[in-house]
Amino acid sequence: MKLDIKYNTIESVAGPLVVVGKVKSAAYNEIVRIRLGSGEERLGQVLETSDQHAVVQVFGPTNGIDVKNTSVSFLGETFTVRASEDMLGRVFDGQGRPKDGSGMMLRGEKRDINGEPINPASRAMPSDFIETGISTIDGLNTLVRGQKLPLFSGSGLPHNELTAQITRQARVKGSNENFAVVFAGIGITYDDAGYFIGEFRKTGAMKRTVSFINLADDPSIERIITPRLALTTAEHLAYDRGMHVLVILNDMTNYAEALRELSSAREEVPGRRGYPGYMYTDFAGIYERAGILKGKKGSITQLNVVTMPSDDVTHPIPDLTGYITEGQMFLSRELFNKGIYPPVNPLGSLSRLMNSGIGKGKTREDHRGVADQLYGAYARAQDAKALSSIVGVEALSESDRRYLNFGNEFEGRFVMQGPYESRDIEQTLSIGWDLLSELPESELTRIKEEYVKKYYGKLGHNGEKR
């Protein structure tokens, strides 16, 4: 065991960083205890060591750190979390300390929050449908157990409401197996934190949820460890306890800003828009902790909120996220301004693993065809809308007017639903068939003929025969 040696050799303080000199031995990611002259203690973590120097990032403010009267102790261990099923129903802060008044965690295995690399050969292909109860997700951009799917949003859009709804309603269809949610609020406001915790408690989702809350006025550097605490907890629940875990990280943009702040304090050469050049690999270290392992019963599915600065999808944060993850859900400001909730834009959204989780025995045999036909019809409706803005509705052909009407009906009946309305996949597909039945049968070229004969014009939006 490493001796607890105190160093009174702080040489400089720069932003969230403290440089300690004359250090005999220090390891990367080692935890450090910083004791101020007033007796106050703060934690830190070693970022780099060289020539008897150690650079320490402080999890907290650096004001009050006096280079003469402050001591630093290297504890010989990395940042850990005591993970157990007792964490379900609990609320922790961004450093893993309880903030619900229920006391410290006494049981559970201490686990390094940085995790271990997953051997690609040990991964199993995701193939089980997760039903969120939201038509635009379940019907058109299906979430699959073990997938990582980001939610691209913008300032003022209802991504909080949508993630809370998914937390309440998500389940593995056709399974009675344990399902848990690990929620990480990264740099969120007091109001948002109160909203999420209130929603979890009010709807009963709290008992299956572990929450880590890093507030906007908490040290920004704390945001570096918050998602790792959440994922380490999820790995215990999934791979040790056999649970299906949905991890929601909200919001990865705040995480990236903390990463940029840390990089700037270290005086590293900046990359695009000032973000560090290693942001891609750092993101990958978080996103790639989702998946299914061969021989393990549980799974980890990630839903990551990314708020795009100025609604710019080419910004480095959403851009790099899109390269690593398996698709994206895109919230539309245009739909939001129309009063449509949830404003998920089908034409900007994609689930690359959708085909693995749908079809006969998983959702329904006609699912792929219905999704393709709805997508194609809505795309044509958008073309008709653009044309009508130039020549007027009266100048449109009868076919274009029909698709223009389809687009309005699609947004009002398929996309739009209540924040507490949960639709099963059969109801979602029935609404889709109800909309498609307003089009001529000859237009349904993306659905197999046998399914057209079975469902066309025969189901209302409640799944009942016409």
C-alpha positions as CSV (number, residue, x, y, z in Angstrom):
1,M,0.0,0.0,0.0
2,K,1.3,3.4,-0.9
3,L,2.4,5.7,1.9
4,D,0.3,8.8,2.4
5,I,3.1,11.4,1.9
6,K,2.1,15.0,2.1
7,Y,3.7,17.5,-0.3
8,N,3.9,21.2,0.5
9,T,5.4,21.9,-2.9
10,I,2.6,23.5,-5.0
11,E,4.4,25.6,-7.6
12,S,1.4,27.1,-9.5
13,V,-2.3,27.2,-9.9
14,A,-3.8,27.7,-13.3
15,G,-7.6,27.5,-13.7
16,P,-8.7,24.0,-12.4
17,L,-5.1,22.8,-12.4
18,V,-2.5,22.6,-9.7
19,V,1.2,21.8,-10.4
20,V,3.0,20.0,-7.6
21,G,6.8,19.8,-7.6
22,K,9.3,17.4,-6.1
23,V,6.9,14.4,-6.4
24,K,8.7,11.1,-6.0
25,S,6.0,8.9,-7.5
26,A,2.6,9.6,-9.0
27,A,0.4,7.7,-11.4
28,Y,-1.9,8.8,-14.1
29,N,-5.5,9.2,-12.8
30,E,-4.4,8.8,-9.2
31,I,-6.6,10.5,-6.7
32,V,-5.2,13.4,-4.7
33,R,-6.4,14.9,-1.4
34,I,-5.7,18.7,-1.2
35,R,-5.8,20.2,2.3
36,L,-6.0,24.0,2.5
37,G,-4.6,26.0,5.3
38,S,-8.1,26.5,6.7
39,G,-8.5,22.7,7.1
40,E,-10.9,22.4,4.1
41,E,-10.2,19.4,1.9
42,R,-10.8,18.9,-1.8
43,L,-10.2,16.0,-4.2
44,G,-8.1,16.1,-7.4
45,Q,-6.9,13.7,-10.0
46,V,-3.4,13.4,-11.6
47,L,-3.5,14.3,-15.3
48,E,0.2,13.9,-16.1
49,T,3.6,13.4,-14.4
50,S,7.1,14.2,-15.5
51,D,10.5,15.2,-14.0
52,Q,9.2,15.0,-10.4
53,H,6.2,17.2,-11.3
54,A,2.5,16.2,-11.2
55,V,-0.3,18.1,-12.8
56,V,-3.5,17.7,-10.8
57,Q,-7.0,18.7,-11.8
58,V,-9.1,19.8,-8.9
59,F,-12.7,18.7,-8.5
60,G,-13.9,22.0,-7.1
61,P,-12.8,25.6,-7.1
62,T,-9.2,26.5,-6.9
63,N,-9.7,29.7,-5.0
64,G,-8.2,29.7,-1.6
65,I,-5.4,27.3,-2.6
66,D,-2.3,29.0,-1.1
67,V,0.9,27.6,-2.5
68,K,2.6,28.0,0.9
69,N,-0.1,26.6,3.2
70,T,-1.7,23.9,1.1
71,S,-0.6,20.3,1.3
72,V,-1.2,17.6,-1.3
73,S,-1.4,13.8,-0.6
74,F,-1.3,11.2,-3.3
75,L,-3.6,8.3,-2.3
76,G,-2.4,5.6,-4.5
77,E,-5.8,4.7,-6.1
78,T,-8.0,5.9,-8.9
79,F,-11.4,7.4,-8.7
80,T,-13.9,4.6,-7.8
81,V,-17.6,4.2,-7.2
82,R,-19.2,1.7,-4.8
83,A,-21.6,0.0,-7.2
84,S,-24.6,-2.1,-6.1
85,E,-28.3,-2.6,-6.7
86,D,-28.9,-0.5,-3.6
87,M,-28.1,2.5,-5.8
88,L,-31.5,2.1,-7.6
89,G,-33.9,4.8,-6.4
90,R,-31.0,6.9,-5.2
91,V,-29.7,10.4,-6.2
92,F,-26.0,11.2,-6.2
93,D,-24.0,14.3,-7.1
94,G,-21.5,14.6,-9.9
95,Q,-18.8,13.0,-7.7
96,G,-20.9,10.1,-6.6
97,R,-21.8,11.4,-3.2
98,P,-25.4,10.9,-2.0
99,K,-27.5,14.0,-2.2
100,D,-30.9,12.5,-1.3
101,G,-30.4,12.4,2.5
102,S,-30.4,8.6,2.6
103,G,-26.8,8.2,3.8
104,M,-23.6,6.8,2.3
105,M,-23.4,3.6,0.3
106,L,-22.1,0.9,2.6
107,R,-22.4,-2.2,0.3
108,G,-21.1,-2.9,-3.1
109,E,-17.8,-3.4,-4.9
110,K,-15.5,-0.5,-5.5
111,R,-15.0,-0.1,-9.2
112,D,-12.6,2.1,-11.2
113,I,-14.8,4.7,-13.1
114,N,-12.6,4.6,-16.1
115,G,-13.7,1.0,-16.9
116,E,-11.8,-1.5,-19.0
117,P,-11.6,-1.8,-22.8
118,I,-14.1,-4.2,-24.2
119,N,-12.7,-6.8,-26.5
120,P,-14.5,-6.3,-29.8
121,A,-14.6,-10.1,-30.2
122,S,-16.6,-10.3,-27.0
123,R,-19.4,-8.1,-28.3
124,A,-22.7,-9.5,-29.4
125,M,-24.8,-7.9,-32.1
126,P,-27.7,-5.8,-30.7
127,S,-31.0,-7.3,-31.9
128,D,-33.7,-6.7,-29.3
129,F,-36.3,-4.0,-29.7
130,I,-36.6,-1.4,-26.9
131,E,-40.2,0.0,-26.9
132,T,-40.2,3.7,-25.8
133,G,-43.9,4.3,-26.5
134,I,-43.0,7.1,-28.9
135,S,-44.1,6.6,-32.5
136,T,-41.4,8.5,-34.2
137,I,-38.8,6.5,-32.4
138,D,-40.4,3.0,-32.3
139,G,-41.9,3.2,-35.8
140,L,-39.2,5.0,-37.8
141,N,-35.9,5.1,-35.8
142,T,-36.1,2.0,-33.6
143,L,-33.9,1.9,-30.5
144,V,-32.2,-1.5,-30.1
145,R,-30.9,-3.0,-26.9
146,G,-27.2,-2.4,-26.8
147,Q,-27.2,0.6,-29.2
148,K,-25.8,4.1,-28.7
149,L,-28.2,6.6,-30.2
150,P,-27.7,10.4,-29.6
151,L,-30.5,12.9,-29.5
152,F,-29.5,16.1,-31.4
153,S,-31.4,19.1,-30.0
154,G,-31.1,22.8,-29.7
155,S,-31.5,25.5,-27.1
156,G,-35.1,25.7,-26.0
157,L,-36.2,22.5,-27.6
158,P,-37.9,19.9,-25.3
159,H,-35.1,17.3,-25.1
160,N,-35.6,17.2,-21.3
161,E,-39.2,16.4,-21.6
162,L,-38.5,13.7,-24.2
163,T,-35.7,12.0,-22.2
164,A,-37.9,12.0,-19.1
165,Q,-40.7,10.4,-21.1
166,I,-38.3,7.8,-22.5
167,T,-37.1,7.1,-18.9
168,R,-40.7,6.5,-17.8
169,Q,-41.8,4.4,-20.6
170,A,-38.9,2.4,-22.0
171,R,-39.0,-1.4,-21.8
172,V,-37.7,-4.4,-23.6
173,K,-40.8,-5.6,-25.6
174,G,-41.9,-9.1,-24.8
175,S,-39.6,-9.5,-21.8
176,N,-40.2,-9.6,-18.1
177,E,-36.5,-9.2,-17.4
178,N,-35.1,-6.5,-15.1
179,F,-34.9,-3.0,-16.8
180,A,-33.1,-0.1,-15.1
181,V,-32.2,3.5,-16.1
182,V,-29.0,5.3,-15.1
183,F,-29.5,9.1,-15.6
184,A,-26.6,11.5,-15.6
185,G,-27.3,15.2,-15.6
186,I,-24.2,17.0,-16.8
187,G,-24.1,20.7,-16.1
188,I,-27.9,21.0,-15.9
189,T,-29.7,23.8,-14.0
190,Y,-31.5,23.5,-10.7
191,D,-34.8,23.7,-12.5
192,D,-33.9,20.9,-14.8
193,A,-32.6,18.7,-12.0
194,G,-35.8,19.3,-10.0
195,Y,-37.9,18.5,-13.1
196,F,-36.2,15.2,-13.7
197,I,-36.2,14.0,-10.1
198,G,-39.8,15.1,-9.7
199,E,-40.9,13.3,-12.8
200,F,-39.1,10.1,-11.8
201,R,-40.7,10.2,-8.4
202,K,-44.2,11.2,-9.6
203,T,-44.4,8.4,-12.2
204,G,-42.8,5.6,-10.2
205,A,-39.8,5.4,-12.5
206,M,-37.5,6.4,-9.5
207,K,-37.4,2.9,-8.1
208,R,-35.6,1.6,-11.2
209,T,-33.4,4.7,-11.7
210,V,-30.0,5.7,-10.5
211,S,-29.4,9.5,-10.9
212,F,-26.1,11.4,-11.0
213,I,-26.7,15.2,-10.9
214,N,-23.9,17.6,-11.8
215,L,-25.4,21.1,-11.6
216,A,-24.5,24.1,-13.7
217,D,-22.9,25.9,-10.8
218,D,-20.9,22.8,-9.7
219,P,-17.2,22.8,-10.8
220,S,-17.2,22.3,-14.5
221,I,-14.2,19.9,-14.2
222,E,-16.5,17.6,-12.3
223,R,-18.4,17.0,-15.6
224,I,-15.4,14.9,-16.7
225,I,-16.2,12.2,-14.2
226,T,-20.0,12.3,-14.0
227,P,-20.7,10.3,-17.2
228,R,-18.0,7.8,-16.2
229,L,-19.7,7.3,-12.7
230,A,-23.0,6.6,-14.5
231,L,-21.5,4.1,-17.0
232,T,-19.5,2.3,-14.3
233,T,-22.7,1.9,-12.3
234,A,-24.5,0.7,-15.5
235,E,-21.8,-1.9,-16.1
236,H,-22.3,-3.4,-12.7
237,L,-26.0,-3.6,-13.1
238,A,-25.8,-5.0,-16.6
239,Y,-22.9,-7.4,-16.5
240,D,-22.9,-8.4,-12.9
241,R,-26.6,-8.3,-12.1
242,G,-28.0,-9.2,-15.5
243,M,-30.1,-6.1,-16.0
244,H,-31.0,-4.3,-19.2
245,V,-29.8,-0.8,-18.5
246,L,-30.6,2.4,-20.4
247,V,-28.0,5.1,-19.8
248,I,-29.1,8.7,-20.5
249,L,-26.3,11.3,-20.6
250,N,-27.7,14.9,-20.7
251,D,-25.9,16.9,-22.0
252,M,-22.7,15.9,-23.8
253,T,-22.2,19.5,-25.0
254,N,-21.6,20.6,-21.4
255,Y,-19.1,17.7,-21.1
256,A,-17.3,18.9,-24.2
257,E,-17.1,22.4,-22.9
258,A,-15.5,21.1,-19.7
259,L,-13.0,19.2,-21.8
260,R,-12.2,22.3,-23.7
261,E,-11.7,24.3,-20.5
262,L,-9.3,21.6,-19.2
263,S,-7.4,21.5,-22.5
264,S,-7.0,25.3,-22.4
265,A,-5.8,25.3,-18.9
266,R,-3.1,22.7,-19.9
267,E,-2.1,25.1,-22.8
268,E,-2.6,22.3,-25.4
269,V,-2.7,23.1,-29.1
270,P,-6.4,23.6,-29.8
271,G,-8.3,21.8,-32.6
272,R,-11.5,22.8,-34.3
273,R,-13.2,25.7,-32.6
274,G,-10.8,25.4,-29.7
275,Y,-11.8,21.9,-28.7
276,P,-8.9,19.5,-28.0
277,G,-7.7,17.3,-30.9
278,Y,-8.3,14.2,-28.8
279,M,-12.0,14.9,-28.3
280,Y,-13.0,12.2,-30.8
281,T,-11.1,9.5,-28.8
282,D,-12.4,10.9,-25.5
283,F,-16.0,10.7,-26.8
284,A,-15.3,7.2,-28.1
285,G,-14.2,6.1,-24.6
286,I,-17.6,7.0,-23.3
287,Y,-19.9,6.0,-26.2
288,E,-18.2,2.6,-26.7
289,R,-19.1,1.5,-23.2
290,A,-22.5,0.6,-24.5
291,G,-23.3,-2.8,-25.9
292,I,-23.9,-6.5,-25.2
293,L,-21.3,-9.0,-24.2
294,K,-21.3,-12.6,-25.2
295,G,-22.2,-14.8,-22.3
296,K,-23.6,-12.0,-20.3
297,K,-27.4,-11.6,-19.7
298,G,-27.5,-7.9,-19.3
299,S,-26.9,-5.0,-21.7
300,I,-26.2,-1.3,-21.8
301,T,-28.0,1.0,-24.2
302,Q,-27.0,4.7,-24.4
303,L,-29.2,7.7,-25.3
304,N,-27.0,10.8,-25.3
305,V,-28.4,14.3,-25.5
306,V,-26.3,16.7,-27.6
307,T,-27.5,20.3,-27.8
308,M,-26.1,21.8,-31.0
309,P,-24.7,25.4,-30.6
310,S,-26.8,27.6,-32.9
311,D,-28.6,24.5,-34.2
312,D,-25.4,23.7,-36.2
313,V,-25.3,20.0,-37.0
314,T,-21.8,20.5,-38.4
315,H,-20.4,21.8,-35.1
316,P,-17.6,19.5,-33.8
317,I,-19.6,18.1,-30.9
318,P,-22.6,16.6,-33.0
319,D,-20.3,16.0,-35.9
320,L,-17.9,13.7,-34.0
321,T,-20.7,12.1,-32.1
322,G,-22.3,11.1,-35.4
323,Y,-19.2,9.3,-36.4
324,I,-19.0,7.1,-33.3
325,T,-22.7,6.4,-32.6
326,E,-25.2,4.3,-34.6
327,G,-27.5,7.0,-36.0
328,Q,-29.2,10.0,-34.3
329,M,-32.6,11.4,-33.4
330,F,-33.0,15.0,-34.6
331,L,-35.3,17.5,-32.9
332,S,-36.8,20.0,-35.4
333,R,-37.2,23.7,-34.4
334,E,-39.8,24.0,-37.3
335,L,-42.0,21.2,-35.8
336,F,-41.5,22.7,-32.3
337,N,-42.7,26.1,-33.5
338,K,-45.8,24.4,-34.9
339,G,-46.6,23.2,-31.4
340,I,-45.8,19.6,-32.2
341,Y,-44.5,17.4,-29.4
342,P,-42.2,15.5,-29.6
343,P,-40.6,17.5,-32.5
344,V,-38.6,14.5,-33.8
345,N,-37.8,15.1,-37.5
346,P,-38.1,11.8,-39.3
347,L,-36.1,13.1,-42.3
348,G,-33.1,14.1,-40.1
349,S,-33.2,11.0,-37.9
350,L,-31.6,7.6,-38.4
351,S,-31.2,4.4,-36.5
352,R,-28.5,2.3,-38.2
353,L,-29.4,-0.8,-36.1
354,M,-33.1,-0.6,-36.8
355,N,-33.2,-3.6,-39.1
356,S,-31.7,-5.8,-36.4
357,G,-34.5,-5.1,-33.9
358,I,-37.6,-5.2,-36.0
359,G,-39.7,-7.7,-38.0
360,K,-41.6,-10.8,-37.3
361,G,-41.2,-12.1,-33.8
362,K,-39.7,-8.7,-32.6
363,T,-42.2,-6.0,-33.7
364,R,-44.3,-7.0,-36.7
365,E,-43.6,-8.4,-40.1
366,D,-44.8,-5.2,-41.9
367,H,-42.7,-2.8,-39.8
368,R,-39.8,-2.2,-42.3
369,G,-42.2,-1.6,-45.2
370,V,-44.5,0.7,-43.3
371,A,-41.5,2.8,-42.0
372,D,-40.0,3.1,-45.5
373,Q,-43.4,4.1,-47.0
374,L,-44.1,6.7,-44.3
375,Y,-40.6,8.1,-44.7
376,G,-41.0,8.3,-48.5
377,A,-44.5,9.8,-48.4
378,Y,-43.4,12.5,-45.8
379,A,-40.4,13.4,-47.9
380,R,-42.6,13.9,-50.9
381,A,-44.9,16.0,-48.7
382,Q,-42.0,18.2,-47.9
383,D,-41.3,18.6,-51.6
384,A,-44.9,19.5,-52.3
385,K,-44.8,22.0,-49.4
386,A,-41.7,23.7,-50.8
387,L,-43.3,23.9,-54.3
388,S,-46.5,25.4,-52.9
389,S,-44.6,28.2,-51.3
390,I,-43.5,29.2,-54.8
391,V,-46.5,28.6,-57.0
392,G,-49.3,28.3,-54.4
393,V,-51.4,25.4,-53.4
394,E,-54.0,25.9,-56.2
395,A,-51.3,25.4,-58.8
396,L,-50.3,22.0,-57.4
397,S,-51.3,18.8,-59.1
398,E,-53.9,16.6,-57.4
399,S,-51.2,14.1,-56.4
400,D,-49.1,16.9,-54.8
401,R,-52.1,18.2,-52.9
402,R,-52.8,14.7,-51.6
403,Y,-49.2,14.4,-50.3
404,L,-49.3,17.9,-48.9
405,N,-52.4,16.9,-46.9
406,F,-50.7,13.6,-45.9
407,G,-47.8,15.6,-44.5
408,N,-50.1,17.6,-42.3
409,E,-51.9,14.5,-41.1
410,F,-48.7,12.7,-40.5
411,E,-47.3,15.5,-38.2
412,G,-50.6,15.9,-36.4
413,R,-51.4,12.2,-35.8
414,F,-48.2,10.2,-36.0
415,V,-45.5,12.6,-34.9
416,M,-47.6,14.4,-32.3
417,Q,-48.5,12.7,-29.1
418,G,-48.8,13.6,-25.4
419,P,-45.8,13.7,-23.0
420,Y,-47.6,11.0,-20.9
421,E,-49.0,9.1,-23.9
422,S,-47.4,5.7,-24.4
423,R,-48.2,3.9,-27.6
424,D,-47.2,0.2,-28.1
425,I,-45.7,-0.7,-31.5
426,E,-49.0,-2.2,-32.7
427,Q,-50.8,1.1,-32.2
428,T,-47.9,3.0,-33.8
429,L,-48.1,0.8,-36.9
430,S,-51.9,1.0,-37.0
431,I,-51.7,4.8,-37.1
432,G,-49.2,4.5,-39.9
433,W,-51.5,2.2,-41.9
434,D,-54.4,4.6,-41.2
435,L,-52.4,7.4,-42.8
436,L,-51.2,5.3,-45.7
437,S,-54.7,4.1,-46.4
438,E,-55.6,7.7,-47.4
439,L,-53.1,7.3,-50.4
440,P,-54.0,5.3,-53.5
441,E,-53.0,1.7,-53.1
442,S,-50.9,1.9,-56.2
443,E,-48.6,4.4,-54.4
444,L,-47.6,1.9,-51.8
445,T,-44.6,0.6,-53.7
446,R,-42.3,0.0,-50.7
447,I,-44.5,-2.5,-48.8
448,K,-44.8,-6.1,-49.8
449,E,-48.1,-6.8,-51.6
450,E,-49.1,-9.4,-49.0
451,Y,-49.0,-6.9,-46.3
452,V,-50.9,-4.3,-48.3
453,K,-53.7,-6.8,-48.8
454,K,-53.7,-7.6,-45.1
455,Y,-53.6,-4.1,-43.6
456,Y,-54.5,-1.5,-46.3
457,G,-57.7,0.3,-45.4
458,K,-58.6,-2.2,-42.7
459,L,-57.2,-0.6,-39.5
460,G,-58.1,2.7,-37.8
461,H,-55.6,4.6,-35.7
462,N,-56.6,2.7,-32.6
463,G,-55.8,-0.6,-34.3
464,E,-59.5,-1.5,-34.7
465,K,-60.9,-2.7,-38.0
466,R,-62.7,0.0,-40.0
